[in-house]
């Protein structure tokens, strides 16, 4: 059987560019997982009821709901971290949507992303270096790490201890934690936020003067 040629992929990007784009989009999927975990913890409903609620919402609606629930159900120190996660996740999803929904091509070592605006039917042309895409992937991955650790803290226990001095949460009485007369205690520390991700649209916007084929017909 003749081996399939993938030579055409060079028009979309070099191997390193396409790898960075794939890593970036995959990292965003992990951020969605952190969102899913935190919302599930806060809503406290069965998986059967929760899954369609999550699936039917846009990322913007999910983040708004996460902020609202955290502000009502969590300690202010935790709610503040959730708010930061939502702010950073909103930047990440904007970056992801730009890359994932644009027409991508490789030109002189640059990643060219032509993104159409549905409201104006105009393309906006963006140019990115490989390093910019790699940084976006790394920053998105860091937001995922922050979010999943925050979920772990939120899900760790019911009692908050010394919240003003490092925000530690302790759950001592869980099945399997009692050995004889000794109750084993485990502590989870409220995670620190990573550096705020950079928005890929500020800069490197180049132009928005190219009309789409649809608007010309």
N, C-alpha and C positions, 0 to 999 in steps of 0.2 A: 504494500500500500504506500502510495506516494506521500511523503511528509508534507504537511500543510505549511505554506510559507506565511510568515508574519511580517514580511518586509514593509507592508503598508503602515505598520505601527510607528515607523520613524517619522511619518508626517504628523502624528499626534504628539510625539515627544521622544526623547532619548530614553534608554533603559532606566537611567537614574531619575529622570523627570517623571516617568510613568510610575516608577516605584514610589517616589515621594508622594505623588497624587493618590495612589492607592493606599499608602500608609495613613495619609491625612484623612481620607474618607472613612477608613476603618477605625481610626481613633475617634472620629465623631460618633460612630455607631456605639462605641464604648461609653461615651458621654450620655447617650440616650439610655444605656443600661443603668447608669448611676441615677439618672432621673427616675427611671422605672422603679428602682429599688427604694428610693426615698419616698416617692408618692405612695407606694404600696405600704410602707411602714406607717405613714401618717394617716392614710385612709382607714386602715385596719378592717378591710373587707375581704371576702373570699377571692381567691384567684379567678374564679369563674366570673365574678362580677367586675373585678378590677381590669382584666385584660381588655375587654371591649371599650371600657372608659378611656384607657390609655391610648389604644389604637385609633380611636375616633377623633382624637384631639390633635391640633397642630402643635408644633414645638413651642410656639408662642403661648398657646393656651396652657400647655403643660407647665411651663415655667411660671406663669401667673398663678396657677393653682398651687404649685409647690411653694411659692412665696407666701400665699395666703394661709395655707395650712400650717406652715412652719411658724408664722407669726402668731397663730392662735393656739398651737399645741406645744410649742417648744419653748425652752428657756430663751430669753433675749440674746444670750451669747451664742446659742446654737442658731437661732433665727437669723442673726447677723451673718453667720457663715453661709447659711443657705442663700441669703440674698446675694452675697458675693458670688457664690457658685452660679446662680441664675444669671447674674450680670455677665460673667465670663462665658457661660454656655451660650448666651445670646450672641456674643461676638463670634464664637466658634461656629455656630450654625449659619451665621451670615457669611463667613468665609467658606464654609462647606457648600452652601447653596450657590455661591459664586462659581466655584470650581466645578461642582458636580453638574450644574445645569448650563454651563457655558459650552460653546464650541471651542475645543482646545486644539492648538497646533503648535508645532515647534518651528521657531524662526530664529536662526543665528544664535542658537543656544538659549533663547528665551522661551518661556511658556507664555503663549498668547491666548488669552481668554476673551472671546467675544460673547457678551451677555446681552440678551434682548430684554427690554422692558416692555411688559405686556400693555402698559398704559399708553406708551408713546410709539411702540413698534420701532424703536431705535436701538441699534446696537451700541454698547459701550465697550471700547477696546481697553483691555488691561494687559500689562506686560509684567511678568514675574521672573525673577532669577530662580535657579534651582534652590539656592539657600533660603529664599523666602518661603517656598513651598515646604521645605524641610522644617523650617522654624515653625510654620503653622501646624504641621503634624506634631512636632514636639510640644508645642504649647497646648494643643488640644488634648494630647495624651496626659499632660500635667493636670489639666482641668478634670479629666476623667479620674485620675488618681486622687485628687482632692475630693471629688464627689463621692467616690466609692468608699473612701475612708470616713467621710462625713456620714454616709449611710451606716457604716459600721458603728460609729459612735452613737447615732440616733437609735440604732437597733440593739445596742449593747445592754442597756439596762433601764430600770425605771427610776433609779435614785441618782440625783446629781449631787456630788460632794465637792466642796471647795470650788465652786464655779468661778469665784472671783480670783482664784489663784491657780489658773491653768486649766480650769474646766475639765474636771475628771468625773467620769460616771462609773458607778460601781453597781454590779449586780451580784449579790452574794448567794441568793437562794434560787438556784436553778436545778432542775433534775440532773442528778449525776455529780453535783458539786459537793455533796455532803459525804464525808468519810469519817465514820465514827462520830466523835463529838466535835470534829473540826469542820468548819464551813470555809471552803476555799473562796477567796475573793480575787476577782480579775478587774483590771482597770483599763479603760480606753481614754486616751487624751484627745481632746478636741483638735482636729487637724488645722494647721496653718494654711492660708490660701497661697497659691503660687503667684508668680508675676502675671499681671493682666495681659491676656493675649493681644497681639497687634491686629487691627482690622486691615485686611488686605486691600480694602478700597481707599485707604488713606496713607500715602498715595497708593498705587501708581496709575490712576486713571489717565488715559491718553486722549480719547475722543469719544464723542457719541453722535457723530455726523453720518454714520452709515445706516441707511434705511434698510429694513428687512425686506425680503422678497415679498412677503405678505402685504406690506404697506404699499408696494409698488404695483400690485395687481388690481 
